[in-house]
């Protein structure tokens, strides 16, 4: 084969391949642009972002899909109550994957009341922004997203609202948990329980076995139980909440499955693994949201039988039966046992909360002070945010000039 023939063939192939590559590139641009337009085309971005935003353009350089205004914003949450919105807002700002200055919390007024939304600000490149947001969604940090193209003025307005929320939730405390009406306290604690449940790593990342996230009804029932038990046993409410968060984020999951205990004799319902020198080895796994082991439950029940408190002052659902039956235990009774154990530990340690909380996890002979520090951190946060929410009661934005009614704007040219 001659050199001339080979060169001619190469040139022919080149003339066919180059147009094919160019065509493929154009197809990819059209496909990506079309999918992006279908999935993320600008919509009303809330009351103050409600503008007919400029359309994105496809840049021939690096196949970038850019916002003409240089700003992209993704709506990642919409809420009817302020506390839930603020809790999620703070959660997102705490993530290393998200710059806190890029997370905005806004409010708008509608016929049904205030509507709260969370946005994440992004660069001007949609083709970079979408995979980033999809990664946040895959890790369970957000439940979904809607990318939009607001003007700079709307972003400034949203920053002003965000600053107002932050200032409102950092004011000096004016209403203590102990002084709040039960209905108001129950509602806000239920929202806190829901937040802790849904942001649990096992729930977010679907780690098997995936715990069942609390429903609104379950959260409200558990909130009411926690308040009643804390009042009955005179427990520091925020630390009782902290124990529930540290143990299982208030979800009903069996734990310590390999844990065992030696005892003198087997009790009804025990699973005996070994017998040696007149003793038995039994399974001693943990039960329920409060992660109380079977043997600790037996001890708690003995405390209950000997207790001289007037249990008629507790709601009937929270009163343990006279005989312990593991098959009939429910979340209500387990909350009572958890409160009784905490009360017993507080009495043992002369009211020392740190040692009592540490002993809840490590036992009276070996209080886990690292665990106690974790509980205290949750307790301090819970008290602060619940007291602020009660004082603000949805007024952080509602009475401000920074909230407007969500009306459909006129089309701009």
C-alpha positions in Angstrom: 0.0 0.0 0.0 1.4 3.4 -1.0 2.0 6.3 1.3 -0.3 8.5 -0.8 -3.1 6.0 -0.5 -2.7 5.8 3.3 -2.7 9.6 3.6 -5.9 9.8 1.6 -7.6 7.2 3.8 -6.6 9.0 6.9 -7.8 12.3 5.5 -11.1 10.7 4.6 -11.6 9.2 8.1 -10.7 12.6 9.6 -13.3 14.3 7.5 -15.9 11.8 8.8 -14.8 11.7 12.5 -14.5 15.4 13.2 -18.0 16.3 12.2 -19.3 13.3 14.1 -17.5 14.5 17.3 -18.9 18.0 16.8 -22.4 16.6 16.3 -22.1 14.5 19.4 -21.0 17.5 21.4 -24.0 19.5 20.2 -26.3 16.6 21.0 -24.9 16.4 24.5 -25.3 20.1 25.0 -28.9 19.9 23.8 -29.6 16.9 26.0 -28.1 18.4 29.1 -29.7 21.8 28.4 -33.1 20.2 27.7 -33.0 18.0 30.8 -31.9 21.0 32.9 -34.6 23.2 31.4 -37.3 20.5 32.1 -36.1 19.9 35.6 -34.8 23.2 36.8 -36.4 26.0 34.6 -37.0 29.1 36.6 -40.1 29.1 38.7 -41.5 31.5 41.4 -38.8 31.5 44.0 -41.1 32.6 46.9 -42.6 36.0 47.7 -39.4 38.1 47.3 -37.8 35.9 44.6 -41.1 35.9 42.7 -39.9 37.4 39.5 -39.7 36.2 35.9 -36.0 35.6 36.1 -33.8 35.8 33.0 -33.2 32.5 31.2 -29.9 30.7 31.6 -27.6 30.7 28.6 -25.3 27.9 27.3 -21.7 29.1 27.2 -19.6 27.6 24.3 -16.7 27.6 26.7 -16.5 24.4 28.8 -20.1 23.7 28.0 -21.2 25.8 31.0 -24.9 26.6 31.6 -24.7 30.0 33.2 -27.2 32.4 34.9 -27.1 35.8 33.2 -27.4 37.5 36.6 -24.4 35.5 37.9 -26.5 33.9 40.7 -28.1 30.5 41.2 -30.2 29.6 44.2 -31.7 26.2 45.1 -34.8 26.0 47.2 -34.1 23.0 49.5 -36.9 23.2 52.1 -40.4 24.6 52.6 -42.2 24.8 56.0 -45.4 25.9 57.7 -43.8 26.5 61.1 -40.8 28.6 62.0 -39.1 26.3 64.5 -38.8 23.4 62.0 -37.4 25.8 59.4 -34.9 27.3 61.8 -33.7 23.8 63.0 -33.1 22.7 59.4 -31.5 26.0 58.6 -29.0 25.6 61.4 -28.4 21.9 60.5 -27.4 22.8 56.9 -25.2 25.6 58.1 -23.3 23.2 60.4 -22.3 20.9 57.6 -18.8 21.0 56.3 -20.2 20.4 52.8 -22.1 23.7 52.9 -20.7 27.1 53.5 -22.9 28.7 56.2 -23.0 32.1 54.5 -24.6 30.4 51.5 -27.6 29.2 53.4 -30.6 31.5 53.6 -33.8 31.4 55.6 -36.8 33.4 54.3 -40.4 33.9 55.0 -43.4 35.0 53.0 -47.0 35.6 53.9 -49.8 33.7 52.3 -53.6 33.2 52.9 -52.8 30.2 55.0 -50.1 32.0 57.1 -46.4 32.4 57.0 -44.4 30.2 54.6 -40.8 29.6 55.4 -38.2 28.5 52.8 -34.5 27.6 52.9 -32.2 28.3 50.0 -28.6 27.5 49.2 -26.7 30.0 47.0 -24.5 28.5 44.3 -22.1 29.7 41.6 -23.4 30.7 38.2 -22.7 27.2 36.6 -25.8 25.0 36.6 -23.8 22.0 35.3 -21.6 22.2 38.4 -24.4 23.1 40.8 -26.7 20.2 40.0 -24.3 17.4 40.8 -23.4 19.2 44.0 -27.0 19.4 45.1 -27.6 15.8 44.0 -24.8 14.8 46.4 -26.4 16.7 49.3 -29.7 14.9 48.5 -28.0 11.5 48.2 -26.5 12.0 51.7 -30.0 12.9 53.1 -28.9 16.4 54.0 -31.8 17.8 51.8 -35.0 16.0 50.6 -34.9 17.7 47.1 -34.0 20.9 45.3 -35.3 23.4 42.8 -32.7 25.5 41.1 -33.8 29.0 40.1 -32.3 32.3 38.8 -33.1 35.3 41.1 -31.8 38.8 40.5 -29.2 40.2 42.9 -31.8 42.4 44.6 -33.8 39.4 45.7 -30.7 37.8 47.2 -30.0 40.9 49.2 -33.5 40.8 50.5 -33.1 37.2 51.5 -29.9 37.9 53.3 -31.7 40.6 55.3 -34.4 38.2 56.4 -31.8 35.6 57.3 -30.0 38.1 59.5 -33.3 38.9 61.2 -33.9 35.2 62.0 -30.4 34.9 63.4 -30.8 38.0 65.6 -34.2 36.8 66.9 -32.8 33.4 67.9 -29.8 34.9 69.7 -31.7 37.3 72.0 -31.5 36.9 75.8 -33.9 34.2 77.0 -37.2 35.7 78.2 -39.4 32.6 78.7 -38.1 29.6 80.6 -39.1 26.0 79.6 -40.6 25.6 83.1 -43.0 28.4 82.6 -44.4 27.4 79.2 -48.0 26.1 78.8 -48.0 22.3 78.3 -49.6 22.5 74.8 -47.1 25.0 73.5 -44.2 23.1 75.0 -45.5 19.8 73.6 -45.8 21.2 70.1 -42.2 22.6 70.0 -40.6 19.6 71.6 -42.4 17.4 69.1 -40.8 19.5 66.3 -37.4 19.0 68.0 -37.9 15.2 68.2 -38.9 15.1 64.5 -35.8 17.1 63.6 -33.5 14.8 65.5 -35.1 11.7 64.1 -34.9 12.8 60.4 -31.3 14.0 60.6 -30.1 10.8 62.2 -27.3 9.4 60.0 -28.8 6.0 59.8 -32.1 7.5 58.5 -30.3 10.0 56.1 -28.0 7.4 54.6 -30.3 4.5 54.9 -27.9 2.4 56.9 -29.3 -1.0 57.5 -31.2 -1.8 59.5 -32.8 1.6 58.8 -34.6 3.0 61.9 -38.2 4.0 61.4 -38.3 7.8 61.4 -40.8 9.3 63.8 -44.2 10.3 62.5 -45.8 13.6 63.6 -48.2 11.7 65.8 -45.5 9.6 67.4 -43.4 12.7 68.0 -46.3 14.5 69.6 -47.1 11.5 71.8 -43.5 11.1 72.9 -43.2 14.8 73.6 -46.2 14.7 75.9 -44.8 11.6 77.6 -41.4 13.2 78.2 -43.0 16.3 79.7 -45.3 14.4 82.0 -42.5 12.0 83.2 -40.0 14.8 83.7 -42.6 16.7 85.8 -43.6 13.6 87.8 -40.0 12.7 88.8 -38.8 16.3 89.0 -36.2 15.8 86.3 -34.3 18.5 84.4 -36.3 18.4 81.2 -33.5 19.4 78.8 -31.2 16.6 80.1 -34.0 14.1 79.8 -34.3 15.2 76.2 -30.6 15.0 75.8 -30.5 11.4 77.0 -33.1 10.4 74.5 -31.2 12.1 71.7 -27.9 10.5 72.6 -29.4 7.0 73.0 -31.3 6.6 69.7 -32.6 10.0 68.6 -36.0 9.0 70.0 -36.5 6.1 67.6 -37.5 2.6 68.6 -34.5 0.4 67.6 -33.2 -2.7 69.4 -29.5 -2.3 70.3 -26.6 -4.0 71.9 -27.7 -7.3 70.2 -24.5 -9.1 71.3 -24.7 -7.9 74.9 -25.0 -10.6 77.6 -25.2 -10.9 81.4 -24.5 -13.5 84.0 -27.1 -14.0 86.7 -28.0 -16.5 89.4 -31.1 -17.8 87.7 -33.1 -17.3 84.5 -36.3 -15.2 84.7 -39.4 -15.7 82.6 -38.7 -14.6 79.0 -34.9 -14.9 79.3 -32.9 -16.5 76.5 -30.3 -18.7 78.2 -27.0 -19.0 76.3 -24.8 -20.9 78.9 -25.0 -22.5 82.3 -22.0 -22.6 84.6 -21.4 -23.2 88.3 -25.1 -22.6 89.1 -25.2 -19.4 87.1 -26.8 -18.6 83.7 -25.7 -16.4 80.8 -28.6 -14.6 79.2 -29.1 -12.2 76.3 -29.2 -8.6 77.5 -30.0 -6.4 74.5 -31.3 -2.9 74.7 -35.0 -2.0 74.1 -36.8 1.0 72.6 -35.9 4.7 72.2 -34.3 4.9 75.6 -32.0 1.9 75.0 -32.6 0.2 78.4 -31.2 -3.3 78.7 -33.4 -6.2 79.8 -31.7 -6.5 83.1 -31.8 -2.8 83.8 -35.5 -2.9 83.0 -35.9 -5.6 85.7 -34.1 -3.3 88.1 -36.3 -0.3 87.1 -39.4 -2.4 87.7 -38.2 -3.3 91.2 -37.7 0.5 91.8 -41.3 1.1 90.6 -42.8 -1.6 92.8 -41.0 -0.1 95.9 -41.8 3.5 94.9 -44.1 5.4 97.2 -45.0 8.2 94.8 -48.7 8.6 93.8 -48.7 7.1 90.3 -52.3 8.1 89.8 -50.9 11.6 89.0 -49.4 10.1 85.9 -51.5 9.6 82.8 -52.8 6.0 82.7 -50.7 5.2 79.6 -47.5 5.9 81.5 -48.3 3.7 84.5 -46.3 0.4 84.5 -48.2 -2.8 85.3 -47.5 -4.6 88.6 -45.8 -7.5 86.7 -43.1 -6.9 84.2 -44.0 -8.4 80.8 -41.5 -7.7 78.0 -44.0 -8.6 75.4 -46.3 -5.8 76.5 -43.8 -3.0 76.9 -44.5 0.1 74.7 -42.9 3.5 74.3 -45.1 5.0 77.0 -44.0 2.6 79.7 -40.4 2.7 78.6 -40.4 6.4 79.0 -41.6 6.1 82.5 -38.9 3.5 83.3 -36.2 5.8 81.7 -37.4 8.7 83.9 -37.4 6.5 87.1 -33.8 5.3 86.3 -32.7 8.9 85.8 -34.3 10.0 89.0 -32.7 7.1 90.9 -29.3 8.0 89.6 -29.8 11.7 90.5 -30.6 10.6 94.0 -27.6 8.3 94.2 -25.2 11.1 93.2 -26.8 13.8 95.4 -28.2 15.7 92.4 -25.0 15.7 90.4 -26.4 15.8 86.9 -23.1 15.1 85.1 -22.5 11.9 87.1 -26.1 10.8 86.9 -26.2 11.2 83.2 -22.9 9.5 82.8 -24.1 6.6 84.9 -27.2 6.2 82.7 -24.8 5.0 80.0 -21.8 3.6 81.9 -23.5 2.4 85.1 -23.2 3.8 88.7 -19.8 2.3 89.2 -18.3 3.8 85.9 -20.2 6.9 84.8 -19.4 7.7 81.2 -18.4 11.4 81.4 -17.9 11.7 77.6 -21.4 10.5 77.1 -22.5 13.1 79.7 -20.8 15.8 77.8 -22.7 14.9 74.7 -26.0 14.9 76.5 -25.2 18.3 78.0 -24.5 19.7 74.6 -27.8 18.5 73.3 -29.6 19.7 76.4 -28.1 23.2 76.2 -29.1 23.5 72.5 -32.6 22.1 73.1 -33.3 24.5 76.0 -32.0 27.5 74.0 -33.8 26.9 70.8 -37.1 25.8 72.5 -37.2 28.8 74.8 -36.4 31.2 71.9 -39.0 29.6 69.7 -41.6 30.0 72.5 -40.7 33.6 73.0 -40.7 34.4 69.3 -43.7 32.3 68.5 -43.5 32.9 64.8 -43.0 36.7 65.2 -39.4 36.8 64.0 -40.5 37.9 60.6 -44.3 38.2 60.8 -44.2 41.7 62.3 -41.3 42.9 60.2 -41.4 45.0 57.1 -39.2 42.3 55.5 -42.2 40.0 54.9 -44.6 40.6 52.0 -47.5 38.8 50.6 -46.8 36.3 47.9 -48.4 37.8 44.8 -47.8 37.0 41.3 -45.6 39.7 39.8 -46.0 41.5 36.6 -43.8 40.1 33.8 -40.7 42.1 33.3 -39.1 42.8 30.0 
